[in-house]
Amino acid sequence: MESWILGVGSLFMVDSMDVVDSLRATVLPEVVVSGRRGMDIVVWDRLDAQLVMWKNPSTSADWLGHVGGVYVQKSQLGGGSPMIRGLAANRILYAVEGVRMNTAIFRGGNLHNVILLSPWLMDEAEVMMGVASVGYGSDAMGGVLSFRFLRPRFIDSVGWYGWGGVRGGSAAYERGGYGVVAGGTKQWAWLGGIACKTLGDVRMGALGRSDFLRTHYVERVQDSDRVVPNDHPLLQVPTGFSQCHVLGRLRKRTLNGDIDYTFYYTASSDIPRYDRLLPDTTGNFRYAEWYYGPMRWIFQRVGRIWRFSHRWQPVLEVQGAYQRMEESRHRRLLGNIERKSQYEMVDVASVNVDVQMGEVGDWSMRMGAEGVWNRVRSVGKVTDISSGAISGWMPRYPTGWWYSGGIYALGRYRWSPQWEATGGIRWNAFGLDVRFDTGWYPLSIDRAVMRHSAWAWGVGVRWQAWEMGRIWLQLGSGFRAPNVDDVGKVFDSEPGSVLVPNPSLKAERAYTLELHSLVWNSGGQWRWKGGVYYTWLDDVMIRRPYRWAGWDSMEYEGVMSQIMAIQNGAYGWIWGSYGEVSYHVGTQWELRIRSDWQRGREWEEGGVGSEPMRHVVPVFGRLEMRRRVKRWQVGMWIVFSGGRHPEEMPPSERKKVHIYPLDSLGRPYVEGWWTLNGRGMWHVSDHITITVGIDNLMDRRYWPYGWGMAAPGRDITLQLRIKF
């Protein structure tokens, strides 16, 4: 059966995606249904294990940063928040083996949950851009990041295989390693893997602005907080962290399909929140400590695939999954002996049913259903660091449930070799039932119940305009349902303001119109892909002043703070374009140029004028050249990003005067930047591979847009891999 991806923008077959994908992927013999439920959109880029070997990334965030169209933000070294088409965080859906990873506490700011996934234990990741709510439901407004773990394969006779390696980097004194062992028979296949790393404080570049230097930091000395000089001001103290990941998979072949069990566990050390540990413009520090506690994530999945001998050649996949995610935040004001901590635990159960039909005549179909249940628990405590005494404190979230359930259907009709149409629709119900602890702040409610539903739809048309080119047009809608983070959290979004619950939220909506083109020459040496898109956002959830029981301010952590709440109080638009040209000379030379440009503004109801949107980033892209000769592979690339004038900075970034450079009027702005990078890979034998790389060769010191730290300076990386 021919495998295909269908939907709002998936207007061509997967086997023709080799022309589009920036990396040629090996087609697996197994049929995967839910793992590739990117039915609404074109799969623009696929990252595979070969790219991991070549780029040698520290985290999955760094791995995604090598994809055109994805901008990765970092508030700290142990982080990475992908931004796609001006949307990010809980407006992008993360999926693992077709299972929704987004939980009820995914926030609207910047997220670093993607680093829970080790690139060294991944088979591939697909980056899908544009609204995808028909196939994936809530949150898939900007796109989908779909990950698949390493998959054991069946072998005709009993056999074992595996690989492992050690790796390191100089910018953060990184040390790491990984190992995978697998085996199989005709009926069984199994795989186990582990990947660990430790990073120290990251070093910024030596050439650049002096105001980025880390000249002082806070240190605990003899039971008191002291601001001490940094003997090595290029080191961003503190930023180091460590992390480990474990993977196990077991497969059983059946007469008409197979059964698959997956177990994955990851845990990190404490992760310092570097941007919160910087001094203000006067040189004063607010916090002596601010860090994320260990992030822990358990993922278990059981899937069953049936293949039926029917004229429609249906393939049915049913899977159930359980996740447990734990995270925490810890902060202590300078000179204060009380460390305040908030712990969050989310248990997630989900069920997915997907049916993929083969082609009958000119028609193809796909349909499915999904149910997700989240249980959220949150506790707070205060620790006296002098005596060790522990007392209670306000939780970050209420305790309760969040749920979502939906059904979808998609179809494709090809009425001629040149023309093809697709369409899809989804209905989704969602809601929550949470209880607030009113003992810590003056809230007038102790429970919030919400039940709503939303529709998503999409249509698309593809035209094979000429033999070596195609054009397609698509229109679709997406939505993001309010979750517990939107409705119920209480925290200081910034000094002097406090966010309070708002149980009256409704879903925000996105409507996107896109036009794309793809052209290549007869010999396949060069190809062009490009397009434009326009997204309209409605009922946008934003932070804005709020009155609670008649109050507009309240005391929070000893500071009189303005009361804010998430509200459906804005609308906006995003429009952008992209273009990519690639050129191949046989299998030896490859040249690729990619650039993305976007603009977006947001209007607040009752406000005057519009403001730039936070996750709409400056123009960015890359130019890459690679050469392959026998057992050698060498390459160089330039990564670049434009700047942003003070008047183009969104309100949230204008307040970060202690992070960005300031103009003559004291307004923050962002400077453009570029880096030169290189790699070399030597296949010493069929079993040994050595990779050497250098990032930021010129050792430039720069601060990317949206970041909470300076980018790493010159980073020399090394990897030794052994395969057996």
C-alpha positions in Angstrom: 0.0 0.0 0.0 1.3 3.4 -0.9 1.9 5.5 2.2 0.7 9.1 2.0 0.2 12.2 4.0 -3.1 13.9 3.3 -4.8 17.1 4.5 -5.0 20.8 4.3 -1.6 21.2 2.8 -0.4 17.6 2.2 -1.2 17.7 -1.5 1.3 15.2 -2.7 2.5 11.7 -2.0 5.2 10.9 0.6 7.4 9.2 -2.0 7.6 12.5 -3.9 8.7 14.3 -0.7 12.2 13.3 -1.5 12.2 16.2 -3.9 11.1 18.6 -1.1 12.8 17.3 2.0 16.1 18.9 2.8 17.3 15.5 4.0 16.5 12.3 2.1 15.0 9.9 4.5 15.0 6.1 4.2 11.5 4.7 3.7 10.8 2.1 6.5 9.1 -1.1 5.5 6.7 -0.8 8.5 3.4 1.1 8.0 3.2 3.9 10.6 -0.2 5.5 11.0 -0.4 7.8 14.0 3.3 8.4 14.2 2.9 10.5 11.1 -0.5 12.1 11.6 0.6 15.3 10.0 -2.5 15.4 7.9 -3.1 19.1 7.7 0.1 20.3 6.4 3.1 19.7 4.1 6.0 18.0 5.9 8.6 20.5 5.0 11.6 19.0 6.8 12.6 15.7 8.2 15.5 15.3 10.5 17.1 11.9 10.8 19.8 10.1 12.7 22.3 11.0 10.0 21.8 14.7 10.8 22.4 14.0 14.5 25.7 12.3 13.6 26.7 15.2 11.3 25.7 18.2 13.5 26.5 16.6 16.9 23.8 18.6 18.8 23.7 18.7 22.6 19.9 18.7 22.8 16.9 18.3 20.6 16.5 22.0 20.7 19.9 22.4 19.0 18.9 19.6 16.6 15.8 21.5 15.5 17.8 24.7 15.2 19.3 23.2 12.0 15.9 23.1 10.2 15.0 26.0 7.9 12.0 27.9 9.3 12.6 27.0 12.9 14.0 29.6 15.3 15.1 28.4 18.7 15.0 30.7 21.7 16.9 30.0 25.0 16.4 31.7 28.3 19.1 29.4 29.8 21.6 26.8 28.6 19.3 24.0 29.7 16.5 25.1 27.4 15.3 25.7 23.9 11.9 26.9 22.7 11.2 26.4 19.0 9.3 29.2 17.2 7.5 28.5 13.9 5.9 31.2 11.8 5.6 33.6 14.7 4.1 31.1 17.1 5.7 29.1 19.9 5.2 27.3 23.2 1.7 26.1 23.6 0.7 27.3 20.1 2.9 24.5 18.7 2.1 20.8 19.3 4.8 18.3 20.3 4.0 14.7 19.4 6.0 11.6 20.3 5.1 8.4 18.4 1.9 10.1 17.5 1.1 10.8 21.2 0.4 14.3 22.3 3.2 15.5 24.5 1.7 18.9 25.4 0.2 18.8 28.9 -2.3 20.9 30.8 0.5 23.2 32.1 2.2 24.0 28.9 2.5 27.8 29.1 2.4 30.6 26.6 5.8 31.9 27.3 9.0 30.1 26.3 9.1 26.3 26.9 12.1 24.0 27.3 10.3 20.7 27.4 11.8 19.7 24.0 15.1 18.9 25.7 13.4 16.0 27.4 13.9 14.2 24.1 17.5 13.1 23.4 18.4 13.4 19.7 20.7 10.4 20.2 17.7 8.1 20.8 15.6 9.4 18.0 15.0 7.8 14.6 13.6 11.0 13.1 11.7 14.2 13.7 9.3 15.8 11.3 8.8 19.6 11.3 5.3 20.5 10.0 4.5 24.1 9.5 1.1 25.7 9.5 -2.2 25.0 11.2 -2.5 21.3 12.0 -5.5 21.1 14.3 -7.5 18.7 12.0 -5.0 15.9 12.6 -3.7 16.9 16.0 -6.4 19.0 17.8 -5.6 21.8 20.3 -2.3 23.7 20.2 -1.4 22.8 16.6 -1.8 26.4 15.4 1.8 27.2 14.3 2.8 23.6 13.4 3.7 20.2 14.8 7.1 18.8 15.9 6.6 15.0 15.6 9.3 12.8 17.0 9.9 9.0 16.6 12.2 7.0 18.8 14.7 4.5 17.5 12.8 1.4 16.3 14.1 -2.2 16.5 13.8 -4.2 13.3 12.8 -7.8 12.7 15.6 -10.1 11.5 15.4 -13.3 9.5 17.5 -15.1 12.1 18.5 -14.3 15.6 20.9 -11.3 15.6 22.3 -8.5 17.6 23.5 -5.0 16.6 24.2 -1.7 18.2 26.3 1.4 18.4 27.7 3.9 20.9 29.9 6.9 21.2 31.5 9.6 23.3 31.2 13.3 22.5 32.2 16.7 23.9 32.3 20.4 23.3 34.5 23.2 24.5 32.1 26.2 24.9 30.4 24.6 27.9 33.0 22.0 28.7 30.4 19.4 27.6 31.0 15.7 28.2 28.6 13.0 27.1 28.0 9.6 25.7 25.4 7.3 24.4 24.9 3.6 23.6 22.2 1.5 21.9 21.9 -2.3 21.8 19.2 -4.1 19.8 18.3 -7.5 18.6 15.6 -9.4 16.8 14.2 -12.5 15.2 11.4 -13.0 12.7 8.8 -12.6 15.3 10.4 -10.4 18.0 12.5 -7.2 18.1 13.9 -5.3 21.0 16.1 -2.2 21.6 17.6 -0.5 24.6 19.5 2.8 24.7 20.9 5.4 27.1 22.3 8.9 26.5 23.8 11.2 29.2 25.6 14.5 29.1 27.1 17.1 31.5 27.6 20.8 30.6 29.4 23.4 32.6 28.9 27.2 32.5 28.8 28.2 28.9 31.4 30.7 27.5 30.3 33.6 25.3 32.3 34.9 22.4 35.4 37.0 22.9 34.6 39.6 20.2 31.6 41.8 20.8 29.9 44.2 23.1 31.4 44.6 26.6 27.9 45.1 28.2 27.2 41.4 27.6 30.0 40.3 29.9 29.2 38.6 33.2 31.3 40.8 35.4 29.7 39.9 38.7 27.4 37.2 40.1 25.9 36.2 43.5 27.6 33.6 45.7 26.7 32.2 49.1 29.7 32.8 51.3 29.7 32.1 55.1 25.9 32.1 55.4 25.5 35.4 53.5 24.8 36.4 49.9 27.7 38.3 48.3 28.0 39.9 44.9 31.5 38.8 43.8 33.5 39.7 40.7 33.7 37.1 38.0 37.4 36.2 37.3 36.3 34.9 33.9 33.7 37.4 32.6 33.2 35.4 29.4 31.7 32.6 31.5 28.0 32.9 32.1 27.7 31.8 35.7 25.6 29.8 36.4 24.3 27.9 33.4 25.6 24.4 33.7 23.4 21.3 34.0 23.3 17.5 33.3 20.8 15.1 31.9 20.2 11.4 31.2 17.7 9.6 29.0 16.8 5.9 28.8 14.8 4.1 26.1 13.4 0.6 25.8 11.3 -0.9 23.0 9.8 -4.3 22.4 7.9 -5.4 19.2 6.0 -8.5 18.4 5.0 -9.4 14.8 1.5 -10.8 14.3 -0.2 -12.4 11.3 -1.8 -9.1 10.3 0.4 -6.4 11.9 2.5 -6.0 15.0 2.4 -4.9 18.7 4.8 -2.3 20.0 5.7 -1.3 23.6 7.8 1.8 24.3 9.3 3.0 27.5 11.2 6.2 27.9 12.6 8.0 31.0 14.6 11.2 31.4 15.8 13.2 34.3 17.9 16.3 34.6 19.8 18.1 37.3 18.8 21.6 38.5 18.8 24.1 35.6 19.7 27.7 36.5 17.4 30.3 35.0 20.2 32.6 33.8 18.1 35.6 32.7 16.5 35.9 36.2 20.0 36.0 37.8 21.2 39.0 35.9 21.5 42.5 37.5 19.2 45.4 36.5 20.5 48.5 34.7 21.8 49.9 38.0 23.8 46.8 38.8 21.6 45.5 41.5 20.6 41.8 41.8 17.1 40.8 42.8 17.6 37.1 43.1 20.3 35.1 44.8 18.8 31.9 43.4 16.4 31.1 40.6 16.5 27.6 39.0 14.3 24.9 37.7 14.4 21.7 39.7 15.1 18.4 38.1 12.8 17.7 35.1 11.5 14.2 35.0 9.4 12.6 32.3 8.1 9.0 32.0 6.6 8.0 28.7 5.0 4.5 28.1 3.1 3.5 25.0 1.5 0.3 23.7 0.4 0.3 20.1 -1.3 -2.3 17.9 -1.5 -2.3 14.1 -3.9 -4.3 12.0 -3.6 -4.6 8.2 -6.8 -5.8 6.5 -7.2 -7.5 3.1 -10.0 -5.2 1.8 -10.4 -3.3 -1.4 -9.6 -0.1 0.6 -6.5 -1.8 2.1 -7.3 -0.3 5.5 -4.6 -0.1 8.2 -5.9 0.4 11.8 -3.7 1.5 14.7 -4.9 1.7 18.3 -2.5 3.0 20.9 -2.7 3.8 24.6 -0.1 5.9 26.4 0.7 7.1 29.9 3.0 10.0 30.8 4.2 11.5 34.0 5.9 14.9 34.0 7.5 16.5 37.0 9.0 20.0 37.2 9.6 22.6 39.8 10.8 26.2 40.3 12.9 27.6 43.1 13.8 31.2 43.9 15.3 33.1 46.7 15.6 36.9 46.9 19.0 38.4 47.6 19.7 38.6 51.3 16.7 36.5 52.2 17.0 33.1 53.9 13.7 31.7 52.6 13.8 29.7 49.4 10.4 29.4 47.8 9.6 26.4 45.7 6.7 25.2 43.6 6.4 21.6 42.4 4.1 20.5 39.6 3.2 16.9 38.7 1.0 16.0 35.7 -0.2 12.5 34.9 -1.5 12.0 31.4 -3.5 9.1 29.9 -4.4 9.1 26.2 -6.0 6.8 23.6 -5.6 7.2 19.8 -7.4 5.4 17.1 -6.3 6.0 13.5 -7.5 4.4 10.3 -5.7 4.9 7.0 -7.3 3.8 3.7 -5.6 3.0 0.5 -6.6 4.5 -2.8 -9.8 3.3 -4.5 -10.1 5.0 -7.9 -9.5 8.6 -7.4 -10.4 8.7 -3.7 -8.4 8.2 -0.5 -9.5 8.6 3.1 -8.3 8.8 6.7 -10.1 9.2 10.0 -9.4 8.9 13.7 -10.3 9.7 17.3 -8.3 10.9 20.3 -9.0 11.1 24.0 -6.6 12.8 26.5 -6.9 13.2 30.3 -4.5 15.3 32.5 -4.4 15.2 36.2 -2.6 18.2 37.7 -1.2 18.5 41.2 0.8 21.4 42.5 2.3 22.1 45.9 4.5 24.9 47.3 6.9 25.1 50.2 9.3 27.5 51.9 12.7 26.3 53.0 14.8 28.2 55.6 18.3 27.7 54.3 19.8 28.5 57.6 17.9 26.1 59.8 16.5 23.7 57.2 12.9 24.2 58.5 10.2 23.7 55.9 6.8 25.2 55.8 3.9 25.4 53.3 3.6 28.0 50.5 1.3 28.8 47.7 1.1 26.3 44.8 1.6 27.5 41.2 -1.5 25.8 39.9 -4.8 24.5 41.2 -5.3 20.8 41.6 -7.7 19.0 39.2 -8.3 17.7 35.7 -8.1 18.8 32.1 -9.4 16.7 29.3 -9.7 16.8 25.5 -11.4 14.5 23.0 -11.9 14.7 19.3 -12.7 13.0 16.0 -11.5 13.8 12.6 -11.9 12.8 9.0 -9.9 13.6 5.8 -10.3 12.9 2.2 -8.5 13.4 -1.1 -9.8 13.4 -4.6 -7.6 13.4 -7.7 -9.7 14.4 -10.7 -6.8 14.5 -13.2 -3.1 13.9 -13.2 -2.5 17.6 -12.8 -5.2 18.5 -10.3 -5.9 17.2 -6.8 -8.1 18.5 -3.9 -8.1 17.6 -0.2 -10.3 18.4 2.7 -10.7 17.6 6.3 -12.7 18.4 9.4 -12.4 17.9 13.2 -14.7 18.3 16.2 -13.1 18.6 19.6 -14.5 18.9 23.1 -12.3 20.1 26.0 -12.7 21.2 29.6 -11.3 21.3 33.1 -12.4 21.0 36.7 -9.9 22.4 39.2 -9.9 23.5 42.8 -8.0 26.5 44.2 -6.2 26.7 47.5 -7.5 30.1 48.8 -5.4 30.1 51.9 -2.4 31.8 50.3 -4.0 34.7 48.4 -7.4 36.5 48.5 -9.3 34.6 45.8 -13.0 34.6 46.0 -13.6 31.2 44.3 -12.4 27.8 45.2 -13.4 25.9 42.1 -13.5 26.4 38.3 -15.3 24.2 35.8 -15.1 24.8 32.1 -16.6 22.9 29.2 -16.3 24.0 25.6 -15.9 22.6 22.1 -14.2 23.8 18.8 -14.1 22.9 15.2 -11.2 22.8 12.8 -11.3 22.4 9.1 -9.1 22.7 6.0 -9.2 22.6 2.2 -6.4 22.5 -0.3 -5.8 22.4 -4.1 -2.7 21.2 -5.9 -1.8 21.9 -9.5 0.9 20.1 -11.3 1.6 23.2 -13.4 4.4 21.6 -15.4 6.4 18.4 -15.4 9.0 19.7 -13.0 7.0 22.0 -10.9 3.8 22.3 -8.8 1.8 25.0 -7.0 -0.6 24.5 -4.2 -3.0 26.6 -2.3 -4.5 25.8 1.1 -6.8 27.4 3.6 -7.3 26.0 7.1 -8.3 26.8 10.7 -6.8 25.8 14.1 -7.4 26.4 17.7 -5.9 26.3 21.2 -8.1 25.3 24.1 -7.5 27.0 27.4 -5.5 24.8 29.8 -4.7 24.8 33.5 -1.8 27.1 32.9 -4.1 29.7 31.3 -7.0 29.4 33.7 -5.5 28.8 37.0 -1.9 29.8 37.7 -0.7 32.4 40.1 2.8 33.7 39.7 4.9 36.8 39.2 5.1 37.2 35.4 7.5 40.0 36.0 8.6 42.1 38.9 5.7 44.3 40.1 2.9 42.3 38.6 1.1 39.1 39.6 -1.0 36.8 37.4 -4.2 35.5 38.9 -6.8 32.8 37.7 -9.4 33.5 35.1 -11.9 30.6 34.6 -13.9 32.4 31.9 -11.5 31.8 29.0 -12.4 30.3 25.7 -10.3 28.9 22.8 -8.2 31.2 20.7 -8.4 30.6 16.9 -6.1 30.8 13.9 -7.0 31.0 10.2 -4.3 30.5 7.7 -4.1 31.0 3.9 -1.0 29.7 2.1 0.5 29.6 -1.4 3.5 27.4 -2.1 5.6 26.4 -5.1 8.2 23.8 -5.9 10.4 23.7 -9.0 13.3 21.4 -10.0 15.2 20.7 -13.1 15.1 17.5 -15.1 18.4 16.2 -13.9 17.5 16.9 -10.3 20.7 19.1 -9.7 18.8 22.1 -8.4 15.4 22.8 -6.8 13.5 25.8 -5.5 10.8 25.8 -2.9 9.1 28.9 -1.5 5.9 30.4 -0.4 3.9 33.0 1.4 1.4 32.7 4.2 -1.0 34.8 6.2 -2.4 33.9 9.6 -5.3 35.7 11.3 -5.6 35.2 15.1 -8.8 35.8 17.0 -9.7 35.6 20.7 -6.0 35.7 21.5 -5.2 35.0 25.1 -3.0 37.8 26.5 -2.0 39.2 29.9 -3.7 42.4 30.7 -4.8 44.3 33.8 -7.5 42.7 35.8 -9.7 43.5 38.7 -10.2 40.7 41.3 -13.0 41.3 43.8 -12.7 45.0 43.2 -8.9 45.0 43.7 -6.4 46.0 41.0 -3.3 45.2 43.1 -2.2 42.8 45.8 0.8 41.9 47.8 2.9 39.1 46.4 6.2 38.0 47.9 6.3 41.2 49.9 5.8 43.4 46.8 2.7 45.3 46.0 1.9 44.0 42.5 -0.5 44.9 39.8 -3.1 42.2 39.2 -3.0 40.7 35.7 -4.9 37.8 34.2 -4.9 35.8 30.9 -7.9 37.1 28.9 -9.4 36.7 25.4 -8.6 40.3 24.8 -6.7 40.6 21.5 -6.6 39.7 17.8 -3.7 39.8 15.4 -2.1 38.8 12.1 1.1 37.2 11.0 2.4 37.1 7.4 5.6 35.9 6.1 7.5 34.2 3.3 10.4 31.8 2.8 12.6 30.6 0.0 15.1 27.9 -0.4 17.4 27.0 -3.3 19.6 23.9 -3.3 22.1 22.7 -5.9 23.7 19.2 -6.1 26.6 18.1 -8.3 26.2 14.4 -8.3 26.4 13.0 -4.8 29.6 14.9 -3.9 28.7 18.6 -3.7 25.6 20.2 -2.2 24.8 23.9 -1.7 21.7 25.2 0.1 20.5 28.7 0.8 17.4 29.3 3.0 15.8 32.5 4.4 12.7 33.1 6.4 11.0 36.5 6.8 7.9 37.3 9.0 5.9 40.2 10.4 3.1 40.2 12.9 1.1 42.6 15.0 -1.4 42.3 17.7 -4.4 44.6 18.7 -5.7 44.7 22.2 -9.4 45.2 22.5 -10.1 48.7 23.7 -6.5 49.7 23.0 -5.1 52.3 20.7 -3.0 51.0 17.8 -1.2 47.7 17.5 2.0 46.2 18.9 4.6 43.7 17.4 4.0 40.1 18.4 6.5 38.5 20.8 7.3 35.3 18.9 7.6 36.9 15.4 11.4 37.0 15.0 13.7 39.0 12.7 14.7 37.6 9.3 16.9 34.5 9.7 18.4 31.8 7.6 21.5 29.9 6.6 23.9 29.2 3.7 25.4 25.7 3.7 27.9 23.9 1.5 28.8 20.2 1.9 31.3 17.9 0.1 31.3 14.1 0.2 34.3 12.1 -1.0 34.5 8.4 -0.3 34.9 8.1 3.5 35.1 11.8 4.1 32.5 14.5 4.5 33.2 18.2 5.1 31.0 21.2 5.2 30.7 24.8 6.2 27.7 27.0 6.8 26.8 30.5 7.8 23.9 31.1 10.1 22.5 34.7 10.2 19.7 36.7 11.8 18.6 40.3 11.3 18.3 42.9 14.0 15.3 44.7 15.4 14.8 48.5 15.9 13.5 49.8 19.2 10.1 50.6 17.7 9.8 47.0 16.4 10.3 45.4 19.9 7.2 43.9 21.4 6.1 45.2 24.8 7.4 42.1 26.7 10.9 42.6 25.2 11.0 46.4 25.7 10.9 45.8 29.5 14.1 43.8 29.3 16.4 46.8 29.4 18.9 44.8 31.5 19.4 42.3 28.8 19.5 44.1 25.4 21.7 46.9 24.3 20.1 50.4 24.6 20.0 53.2 22.1 20.7 56.9 22.9 17.1 57.2 24.3 17.5 54.2 26.6 15.3 51.9 24.4 16.3 48.3 23.9 17.0 46.9 20.5 18.5 43.8 18.9 21.6 43.7 16.7 21.9 41.4 13.7 24.5 38.7 13.7 26.1 35.9 11.7 28.4 33.0 12.5 30.7 30.8 10.5 30.6 27.1 11.3 32.2 23.9 10.0 32.2 20.1 10.3 34.3 17.2 9.2 33.4 13.5 9.3 35.7 10.6 8.7 34.4 7.0 8.4 37.6 5.4 9.5 36.1 2.0 8.8 32.6 0.4 8.6 32.5 0.4 12.4 34.3 3.6 13.5 33.3 7.2 12.7 35.0 10.4 13.9 33.2 13.8 13.7 35.0 17.1 14.4 33.2 20.4 14.3 33.6 24.1 15.1 30.7 26.5 15.7 31.1 30.2 15.8 34.5 30.0 14.3 35.0 33.8 14.6 34.2 33.7 18.3 31.6 36.4 18.0 29.8 37.7 21.1 26.1 38.3 20.3 22.7 38.2 22.0 20.0 36.7 19.8 16.5 38.0 19.8 14.4 36.7 22.7 17.3 35.0 24.4 18.0 35.3 28.1 21.8 34.7 27.6 24.5 35.5 25.2 25.0 32.8 22.5 27.9 30.4 23.0 31.3 31.5 21.7 33.7 29.3 19.7 32.7 25.7 20.3 35.0 22.9 19.2 33.1 19.6 19.2 34.3 16.0 18.9 32.5 12.7 18.6 33.8 9.1 18.3 31.2 6.5 17.3 31.6 2.8 17.2 29.1 0.5 15.5 28.8 -3.3 15.9 
